């Protein structure tokens, strides 16, 4: 993984929000975990659409990967089922593994934990096959 992609970039967050029509000042950008706290589940399809655009930078994609997983995790925790766009998001994440390697490892990690201690999305991530 490239060193400059190790952590999400706050400027990429601002750019993403502007591109989907959200005022960045309406989100908590001063949070340590801004890559998870600045996204909203109802915007998931907009994040996917933006990810698929040719002009989307790798820095924006890095943040969007966090957004995908946070939103999908929230959906599973609320509804106890996969989100309708989950397969698309997983496909994008796995097609750009160099960008999302550390993020995928974080959400897929089950070491030393019982299934009850996993993130809600972990089961789906570990079962997913890139076909």
PEQUIKA-V343985 format. One record per run of one state. SS is the DSSP state (H for helix, E for strand, L for the rest). FROM is the first residue (numbers start at 1). LEN is the number of residues. If there is no record, write none. Layout:
SS:FROM:LEN, SS:FROM:LEN
//
This chain:
L:1:2, H:3:3, L:6:4, H:10:10, L:20:4, H:24:3, L:27:7, H:34:4, L:38:3, H:41:12, L:53:5, H:58:22, L:80:6, H:86:10, L:96:1, H:97:12, L:109:6, H:115:3, L:118:4, H:122:6, L:128:4
//
